[in-house]
Amino acid sequence: MILVEGMFDLAVLWQAGFRHVTCAWGTHLNPHQLRQLCDRPRTVYLTFDVDANGSGQQAAQALARRLQAQGIPTRRVLLPSGHDPNSFFLQGGDPRQFQSLLEAPPL
């Protein structure tokens, strides 16, 4: 399951052929969203913005701890600096490149 911050990120990944995608509507999951992920345990790939101020990656790290505490395996996906999934594809990234980011060694 690929977890992104927003709907544009979700839409561009869906358009690129990635079907197991959901969005957090920001950087935090509400209790209902957390329960849904826990009901279907599988690795969650946290694919948050790589902001200049680090806020997206800090949120991904905090969310990874929350999910791991519930027994959900997580992986943080590191996009190129300054990108979110939407901008990654708008700037010419392709599905193979994104797949290689998903398969990269854990951070």
OpenMM code with the backbone's topology and positions (N, CA, C; nanometers):
from openmm import Vec3, app, unit

residues = "MET ILE LEU VAL GLU GLY MET PHE ASP LEU ALA VAL LEU TRP GLN ALA GLY PHE ARG HIS VAL THR CYS ALA TRP GLY THR HIS LEU ASN PRO HIS GLN LEU ARG GLN LEU CYS ASP ARG PRO ARG THR VAL TYR LEU THR PHE ASP VAL ASP ALA ASN GLY SER GLY GLN GLN ALA ALA GLN ALA LEU ALA ARG ARG LEU GLN ALA GLN GLY ILE PRO THR ARG ARG VAL LEU LEU PRO SER GLY HIS ASP PRO ASN SER PHE PHE LEU GLN GLY GLY ASP PRO ARG GLN PHE GLN SER LEU LEU GLU ALA PRO PRO LEU".split()
positions = [
    Vec3(0.0850, -0.1166, 0.0000),
    Vec3(0.0000, 0.0000, 0.0000),
    Vec3(0.0901, 0.1235, 0.0000),
    Vec3(0.0702, 0.2108, -0.0953),
    Vec3(0.1446, 0.3370, -0.1025),
    Vec3(0.0575, 0.4442, -0.0379),
    Vec3(0.1115, 0.5099, 0.0628),
    Vec3(0.0390, 0.6160, 0.1326),
    Vec3(0.1024, 0.7499, 0.0982),
    Vec3(0.0222, 0.8391, 0.0409),
    Vec3(0.0682, 0.9724, 0.0019),
    Vec3(-0.0082, 1.0771, 0.0818),
    Vec3(0.0341, 1.2029, 0.0694),
    Vec3(-0.0289, 1.3099, 0.1469),
    Vec3(-0.1631, 1.3548, 0.0905),
    Vec3(-0.1745, 1.3681, -0.0408),
    Vec3(-0.2947, 1.4307, -0.0947),
    Vec3(-0.3491, 1.3652, -0.2201),
    Vec3(-0.4636, 1.4159, -0.2627),
    Vec3(-0.5364, 1.3595, -0.3763),
    Vec3(-0.4621, 1.3727, -0.5092),
    Vec3(-0.3907, 1.4827, -0.5312),
    Vec3(-0.3165, 1.4955, -0.6567),
    Vec3(-0.2080, 1.3891, -0.6647),
    Vec3(-0.1418, 1.3626, -0.5513),
    Vec3(-0.0402, 1.2570, -0.5481),
    Vec3(-0.1040, 1.1218, -0.5779),
    Vec3(-0.2175, 1.0952, -0.5162),
    Vec3(-0.2892, 0.9696, -0.5396),
    Vec3(-0.3283, 0.9575, -0.6868),
    Vec3(-0.3837, 1.0634, -0.7431),
    Vec3(-0.4316, 1.0596, -0.8817),
    Vec3(-0.3183, 1.0345, -0.9804),
    Vec3(-0.2045, 1.0993, -0.9608),
    Vec3(-0.0946, 1.0813, -1.0553),
    Vec3(-0.0374, 0.9402, -1.0453),
    Vec3(-0.0337, 0.8836, -0.9250),
    Vec3(0.0147, 0.7456, -0.9120),
    Vec3(-0.0834, 0.6478, -0.9759),
    Vec3(-0.2121, 0.6705, -0.9569),
    Vec3(-0.3136, 0.5854, -1.0198),
    Vec3(-0.2992, 0.5921, -1.1717),
    Vec3(-0.2826, 0.7139, -1.2228),
    Vec3(-0.2667, 0.7334, -1.3669),
    Vec3(-0.1409, 0.6632, -1.4187),
    Vec3(-0.0377, 0.6533, -1.3346),
    Vec3(0.0875, 0.5879, -1.3738),
    Vec3(0.0801, 0.4358, -1.3593),
    Vec3(-0.0344, 0.3846, -1.3104),
    Vec3(-0.0525, 0.2406, -1.3034),
    Vec3(-0.0398, 0.1791, -1.1656),
    Vec3(-0.0184, 0.2599, -1.0635),
    Vec3(-0.0071, 0.2088, -0.9263),
    Vec3(-0.1471, 0.2074, -0.8646),
    Vec3(-0.1984, 0.0889, -0.8343),
    Vec3(-0.3365, 0.0754, -0.7900),
    Vec3(-0.3536, 0.0678, -0.6388),
    Vec3(-0.2528, 0.0262, -0.5680),
    Vec3(-0.2646, 0.0150, -0.4221),
    Vec3(-0.2139, 0.1440, -0.3583),
    Vec3(-0.2937, 0.2497, -0.3729),
    Vec3(-0.2564, 0.3834, -0.3257),
    Vec3(-0.3721, 0.4412, -0.2456),
    Vec3(-0.3394, 0.5091, -0.1384),
    Vec3(-0.4388, 0.5849, -0.0630),
    Vec3(-0.3721, 0.7128, -0.0138),
    Vec3(-0.4526, 0.8074, 0.0304),
    Vec3(-0.3938, 0.9326, 0.0784),
    Vec3(-0.4379, 0.9606, 0.2211),
    Vec3(-0.3526, 1.0330, 0.2899),
    Vec3(-0.3771, 1.0672, 0.4303),
    Vec3(-0.4499, 1.2003, 0.4443),
    Vec3(-0.4749, 1.2713, 0.3341),
    Vec3(-0.5350, 1.4053, 0.3399),
    Vec3(-0.4514, 1.4960, 0.4292),
    Vec3(-0.3219, 1.4939, 0.4076),
    Vec3(-0.2282, 1.5704, 0.4896),
    Vec3(-0.1213, 1.4768, 0.5415),
    Vec3(-0.0609, 1.5132, 0.6516),
    Vec3(0.0501, 1.4331, 0.7022),
    Vec3(0.0126, 1.3443, 0.8196),
    Vec3(-0.1125, 1.3463, 0.8616),
    Vec3(-0.1540, 1.2659, 0.9767),
    Vec3(-0.2747, 1.1811, 0.9387),
    Vec3(-0.2780, 1.0607, 0.9906),
    Vec3(-0.3957, 0.9760, 0.9704),
    Vec3(-0.4932, 0.9985, 1.0836),
    Vec3(-0.6220, 1.0023, 1.0510),
    Vec3(-0.7209, 1.0083, 1.1580),
    Vec3(-0.7432, 0.8657, 1.2102),
    Vec3(-0.8091, 0.8490, 1.3238),
    Vec3(-0.8275, 0.7148, 1.3809),
    Vec3(-0.8960, 0.6161, 1.2858),
    Vec3(-0.9924, 0.6636, 1.2075),
    Vec3(-1.0616, 0.5752, 1.1126),
    Vec3(-0.9646, 0.5239, 1.0056),
    Vec3(-0.8820, 0.6124, 0.9509),
    Vec3(-0.7847, 0.5718, 0.8496),
    Vec3(-0.6849, 0.4715, 0.9077),
    Vec3(-0.6398, 0.4961, 1.0299),
    Vec3(-0.5451, 0.4057, 1.0947),
    Vec3(-0.6072, 0.2669, 1.1115),
    Vec3(-0.7324, 0.2613, 1.1558),
    Vec3(-0.8013, 0.1322, 1.1706),
    Vec3(-0.8105, 0.0586, 1.0371),
    Vec3(-0.8405, 0.1324, 0.9307),
    Vec3(-0.8515, 0.0686, 0.7989),
    Vec3(-0.7187, 0.0059, 0.7569),
    Vec3(-0.6085, 0.0760, 0.7800),
    Vec3(-0.4783, 0.0192, 0.7453),
    Vec3(-0.4472, -0.1025, 0.8316),
    Vec3(-0.4849, -0.0973, 0.9583),
    Vec3(-0.4595, -0.2096, 1.0494),
    Vec3(-0.5455, -0.3305, 1.0154),
    Vec3(-0.6628, -0.3077, 0.9573),
    Vec3(-0.7509, -0.4179, 0.9185),
    Vec3(-0.6953, -0.4971, 0.8007),
    Vec3(-0.6084, -0.4358, 0.7247),
    Vec3(-0.5500, -0.5010, 0.6070),
    Vec3(-0.3981, -0.4938, 0.6172),
    Vec3(-0.3397, -0.5690, 0.7108),
    Vec3(-0.1958, -0.5543, 0.7327),
    Vec3(-0.1140, -0.5908, 0.6092),
    Vec3(-0.0347, -0.4984, 0.5674),
    Vec3(0.0610, -0.5145, 0.4582),
    Vec3(0.1601, -0.4004, 0.4719),
    Vec3(0.2687, -0.4089, 0.4032),
    Vec3(0.3675, -0.3017, 0.4109),
    Vec3(0.3074, -0.1727, 0.3568),
    Vec3(0.3269, -0.0652, 0.4316),
    Vec3(0.2815, 0.0672, 0.3900),
    Vec3(0.4046, 0.1469, 0.3482),
    Vec3(0.4044, 0.1932, 0.2239),
    Vec3(0.5134, 0.2738, 0.1694),
    Vec3(0.4763, 0.4204, 0.1864),
    Vec3(0.5388, 0.4860, 0.2820),
    Vec3(0.5100, 0.6265, 0.3116),
    Vec3(0.5833, 0.7134, 0.2103),
    Vec3(0.5073, 0.7794, 0.1252),
    Vec3(0.5635, 0.8566, 0.0149),
    Vec3(0.5194, 1.0012, 0.0305),
    Vec3(0.5850, 1.0697, 0.1244),
    Vec3(0.5493, 1.2072, 0.1566),
    Vec3(0.6461, 1.3039, 0.0896),
    Vec3(0.6075, 1.4304, 0.0870),
    Vec3(0.6874, 1.5352, 0.0243),
    Vec3(0.8280, 1.5396, 0.0836),
    Vec3(0.9231, 1.5707, -0.0038),
    Vec3(1.0598, 1.5970, 0.0403),
    Vec3(1.0759, 1.7491, 0.0375),
    Vec3(1.0219, 1.8136, 0.1417),
    Vec3(1.0203, 1.9593, 0.1536),
    Vec3(1.1570, 2.0113, 0.1968),
    Vec3(1.1854, 2.1360, 0.1609),
    Vec3(1.3110, 2.1979, 0.2024),
    Vec3(1.3230, 2.2051, 0.3539),
    Vec3(1.2108, 2.2237, 0.4227),
    Vec3(1.2157, 2.2347, 0.5690),
    Vec3(1.2070, 2.0992, 0.6392),
    Vec3(1.1924, 1.9910, 0.5630),
    Vec3(1.1916, 1.8569, 0.6215),
    Vec3(1.0611, 1.8136, 0.6844),
    Vec3(0.9571, 1.8965, 0.6745),
    Vec3(0.8324, 1.8645, 0.7449),
    Vec3(0.7657, 1.7372, 0.6925),
    Vec3(0.7686, 1.7144, 0.5629),
    Vec3(0.7066, 1.5944, 0.5075),
    Vec3(0.7740, 1.4674, 0.5569),
    Vec3(0.9064, 1.4673, 0.5600),
    Vec3(0.9788, 1.3489, 0.6052),
    Vec3(0.9682, 1.3303, 0.7563),
    Vec3(0.9615, 1.4398, 0.8308),
    Vec3(0.9398, 1.4283, 0.9758),
    Vec3(0.8031, 1.3669, 1.0033),
    Vec3(0.7030, 1.4095, 0.9281),
    Vec3(0.5690, 1.3534, 0.9447),
    Vec3(0.5676, 1.2056, 0.9060),
    Vec3(0.6389, 1.1698, 0.7996),
    Vec3(0.6455, 1.0296, 0.7574),
    Vec3(0.7110, 0.9441, 0.8651),
    Vec3(0.8158, 0.9955, 0.9263),
    Vec3(0.8840, 0.9208, 1.0322),
    Vec3(0.7920, 0.9009, 1.1528),
    Vec3(0.7206, 1.0046, 1.1921),
    Vec3(0.6282, 0.9939, 1.3056),
    Vec3(0.5147, 0.8967, 1.2735),
    Vec3(0.4628, 0.9031, 1.1522),
    Vec3(0.3554, 0.8132, 1.1124),
    Vec3(0.4056, 0.6692, 1.1042),
    Vec3(0.5280, 0.6508, 1.0589),
    Vec3(0.5860, 0.5158, 1.0552),
    Vec3(0.5887, 0.4557, 1.1950),
    Vec3(0.6270, 0.5346, 1.2941),
    Vec3(0.6286, 0.4842, 1.4328),
    Vec3(0.4881, 0.4444, 1.4777),
    Vec3(0.3878, 0.5265, 1.4446),
    Vec3(0.2485, 0.4937, 1.4822),
    Vec3(0.2030, 0.3632, 1.4183),
    Vec3(0.2317, 0.3470, 1.2903),
    Vec3(0.1903, 0.2255, 1.2201),
    Vec3(0.2653, 0.1033, 1.2726),
    Vec3(0.3950, 0.1179, 1.2948),
    Vec3(0.4743, 0.0064, 1.3456),
    Vec3(0.4270, -0.0360, 1.4840),
    Vec3(0.3832, 0.0587, 1.5647),
    Vec3(0.3302, 0.0261, 1.6975),
    Vec3(0.2038, -0.0596, 1.6869),
    Vec3(0.1357, -0.0523, 1.5729),
    Vec3(0.0157, -0.1329, 1.5483),
    Vec3(0.0488, -0.2624, 1.4729),
    Vec3(0.1781, -0.2879, 1.4529),
    Vec3(0.2198, -0.4102, 1.3843),
    Vec3(0.2214, -0.4014, 1.2328),
    Vec3(0.2128, -0.2809, 1.1787),
    Vec3(0.2129, -0.2612, 1.0337),
    Vec3(0.3556, -0.2312, 0.9878),
    Vec3(0.4122, -0.3145, 0.9004),
    Vec3(0.5458, -0.2840, 0.8488),
    Vec3(0.5411, -0.1602, 0.7587),
    Vec3(0.6418, -0.0769, 0.7688),
    Vec3(0.6458, 0.0464, 0.6895),
    Vec3(0.7799, 0.0609, 0.6201),
    Vec3(0.7770, 0.1360, 0.5110),
    Vec3(0.8982, 0.1779, 0.4405),
    Vec3(0.8767, 0.3230, 0.4012),
    Vec3(0.9773, 0.4060, 0.4230),
    Vec3(0.9695, 0.5442, 0.3756),
    Vec3(1.0334, 0.5505, 0.2380),
    Vec3(0.9649, 0.6129, 0.1447),
    Vec3(1.0130, 0.6265, 0.0078),
    Vec3(1.0720, 0.7660, -0.0064),
    Vec3(1.1972, 0.7721, -0.0469),
    Vec3(1.2640, 0.9012, -0.0586),
    Vec3(1.2642, 0.9464, -0.2042),
    Vec3(1.1806, 1.0438, -0.2327),
    Vec3(1.1758, 1.1054, -0.3650),
    Vec3(1.2912, 1.2041, -0.3780),
    Vec3(1.3225, 1.2486, -0.4999),
    Vec3(1.4250, 1.3521, -0.5150),
    Vec3(1.3880, 1.4779, -0.4358),
    Vec3(1.4882, 1.5501, -0.3921),
    Vec3(1.4687, 1.6698, -0.3102),
    Vec3(1.3713, 1.7677, -0.3758),
    Vec3(1.2783, 1.8170, -0.2942),
    Vec3(1.1822, 1.9156, -0.3401),
    Vec3(1.0597, 1.8584, -0.4088),
    Vec3(1.0488, 1.7266, -0.4138),
    Vec3(0.9379, 1.6653, -0.4876),
    Vec3(0.8390, 1.5928, -0.3977),
    Vec3(0.7165, 1.5854, -0.4483),
    Vec3(0.6144, 1.4941, -0.3987),
    Vec3(0.5813, 1.4047, -0.5189),
    Vec3(0.4987, 1.3022, -0.5028),
    Vec3(0.4715, 1.2158, -0.6179),
    Vec3(0.4189, 1.2915, -0.7405),
    Vec3(0.3326, 1.3894, -0.7195),
    Vec3(0.2775, 1.4653, -0.8308),
    Vec3(0.3878, 1.5375, -0.9084),
    Vec3(0.4712, 1.6123, -0.8391),
    Vec3(0.5764, 1.6871, -0.9091),
    Vec3(0.6811, 1.5934, -0.9692),
    Vec3(0.7051, 1.4796, -0.9055),
    Vec3(0.7989, 1.3807, -0.9596),
    Vec3(0.7564, 1.3402, -1.1009),
    Vec3(0.6291, 1.3078, -1.1178),
    Vec3(0.5814, 1.2662, -1.2498),
    Vec3(0.5666, 1.3848, -1.3450),
    Vec3(0.5256, 1.5003, -1.2954),
    Vec3(0.5137, 1.6187, -1.3822),
    Vec3(0.6489, 1.6628, -1.4372),
    Vec3(0.7556, 1.6356, -1.3625),
    Vec3(0.8904, 1.6731, -1.4059),
    Vec3(0.9578, 1.5631, -1.4882),
    Vec3(0.8800, 1.4646, -1.5324),
    Vec3(0.9343, 1.3643, -1.6236),
    Vec3(0.9656, 1.2288, -1.5633),
    Vec3(0.9397, 1.2103, -1.4338),
    Vec3(0.9595, 1.0782, -1.3746),
    Vec3(0.8660, 0.9774, -1.4398),
    Vec3(0.9101, 0.8529, -1.4480),
    Vec3(0.8232, 0.7519, -1.5079),
    Vec3(0.7973, 0.6387, -1.4087),
    Vec3(0.7007, 0.5526, -1.4391),
    Vec3(0.6648, 0.4457, -1.3454),
    Vec3(0.7819, 0.3551, -1.3068),
    Vec3(0.8719, 0.3261, -1.4007),
    Vec3(0.9880, 0.2410, -1.3666),
    Vec3(1.0770, 0.3091, -1.2636),
    Vec3(1.0989, 0.4388, -1.2797),
    Vec3(1.1804, 0.5119, -1.1824),
    Vec3(1.1136, 0.5111, -1.0455),
    Vec3(0.9828, 0.5320, -1.0435),
    Vec3(0.9115, 0.5328, -0.9163),
    Vec3(0.9159, 0.3944, -0.8524),
    Vec3(0.8986, 0.2899, -0.9318),
    Vec3(0.9057, 0.1535, -0.8792),
    Vec3(1.0427, 0.1274, -0.8179),
    Vec3(1.1486, 0.1789, -0.8801),
    Vec3(1.2830, 0.1585, -0.8237),
    Vec3(1.2971, 0.2300, -0.6895),
    Vec3(1.2284, 0.3423, -0.6712),
    Vec3(1.2298, 0.4098, -0.5411),
    Vec3(1.1578, 0.3251, -0.4364),
    Vec3(1.0487, 0.2603, -0.4761),
    Vec3(0.9768, 0.1723, -0.3832),
    Vec3(1.0634, 0.0536, -0.3417),
    Vec3(1.1475, 0.0065, -0.4323),
    Vec3(1.2295, -0.1117, -0.4072),
    Vec3(1.3663, -0.0795, -0.3489),
    Vec3(1.3973, 0.0487, -0.3300),
    Vec3(1.5280, 0.0885, -0.2761),
    Vec3(1.5454, 0.0337, -0.1342),
    Vec3(1.6703, 0.0156, -0.0911),
    Vec3(1.6935, -0.0310, 0.0464),
    Vec3(1.6263, 0.0622, 0.1472),
    Vec3(1.5805, 0.0069, 0.2594),
    Vec3(1.5127, 0.0898, 0.3609),
    Vec3(1.6010, 0.2033, 0.4101),
    Vec3(1.5342, 0.3136, 0.4459),
    Vec3(1.6060, 0.4291, 0.5027),
    Vec3(1.6408, 0.4011, 0.6465),
] * unit.nanometer
topology = app.Topology()
chain = topology.addChain("A")
for resn in residues:
    res = topology.addResidue(resn, chain)
    for name in ("N", "CA", "C"):
        topology.addAtom(name, app.Element.getBySymbol(name[0]), res)
